[in-house]
Amino acid sequence: MNNRDQAAAGGPGSSNLKSQISNLKSQIPPPTPGLLSGRLVLVTRPGEQAQELRELLTVLGAAVLEQPGITVSDPPDWSPVDAALEHVEGYDWLVFSSSNGVKRLLDRLLLRGGSLKQLASVKLAAIGPGTAAELVRHGLAADVVPLEYRAESLADALAPHAAGKRFLLARASRGREVLPEQLIAAGGIVEQVVVYSTNDVVTADPQVAAALAAGQIDWVTVTSSAIARAIVALFGEQLRKARLVSISPVTSQTLRELGHPPAAEATEYTMAGLVAAIVRSTRPDRSASVAKAASPPVA
């Protein structure tokens, strides 16, 4: 039984919090409980996507505030996606540049009455481990994951397989064109579909803004270049009162270009890797108060 058949049959299981915590423990020195006690961390992932990161931080004793930098919603028009899914078996490769892309495309396939068995002959490419993990949650496995989490690396990994092959790229409404351009240059036949839209949040939660301005927030998590740009626009110079932790070199480069270099960067580009970077960079003797973290001032 191949990956796609297993998915249709209901297995393998998803990557749950327990396995994420186990992964986290493998990256940082034991004991893990309480390592972030007294720290206040601002999570900037959108909506429902914040849960995994929030839970990992809470397990280590951190207090957590949430301020999404962007919102994620349906594309303005599903018809191009639906048209592609009508003949999804005809593609040689499905290429995903985010976990959102995986979830949105596969959920749409199933909503339309399709089956993951339709992907039995289609190879899957994921830009990084977080995206590959989302495939696992759907019972699938990536055939290609580049060593470095960036579009250029994914294009380099796929280029030897590109000539004469048909690629379907599931993407956001905003993003760079590096990947499709390089695949086309390598001889690939590329179709792109927008499977989700992203928009910047333009008004901060007053409680979060006040805590940041008061210097109460120890760490701000940054999990994409889009979020980096959004939170810099949202908070500006107030971000210098906290330490930024980046999920990848690409996100770090964006932060540097914006004049806000990160204090820490994940070595594994996942939520567990992000939390491990905070732990490695947190000084044990730095004083902080859980009480003040739990009750930041209101603007």
DABELWO-V983607 format. One line per field, one symbol per residue. ss: DSSP state (H for helix, E for strand, L for the rest). psi: psi as a letter, one per 30 degrees, with the letter a starting at -180 (. if undefined). Layout:
ss->???
psi->???
This chain:
ss->LLHHHHHHHLLLLLLLHHHHHHHHHHHLLLLLLLLLLLLEEEELLLHHHHHHHHHHHHHLLLEEEELLLEEEELLLLLHHHHHHHHLHHHLLEEEELLHHHHHHHHHHHHHLLLLHHHHLLLEEEELLHHHHHHHHHLLLLLLEELLLLLHHHHHHHHHLLLLLLEEEEEEELLLLLHHHHHHHHLLLEEEEEEEEEEEELLLLLHHHHHHHHLLLLLEEEELLHHHHHHHHHHHHHHHHHLEEEELLHHHHHHHHHLLLLLLEELLLLLHHHHHHHHHHHLLLLLLLLHHHHHLLLLL
psi->kleeeeeffglllljaeeeeeeeeffflklkekgfgkfkkkkkglkcfffeeeeeeeeegglkklkjkelkklllfjfeeeeeefehfffkekkkkgleeeeeeeeeeeeeggakfffgegklkkkfaeeeeeeeefgglkkfkjlekileeeeeeefefgekglkkjjjllfkllgeeeeeeefggljkkkkjflkkkkkfklkeeeeeeeefgfkekkkjgleeeeeefeeefbffffflkkkkfleeeeeeeeffgiklflkkfkileeeeeeeeefgkkfgkklkeeeefillk.
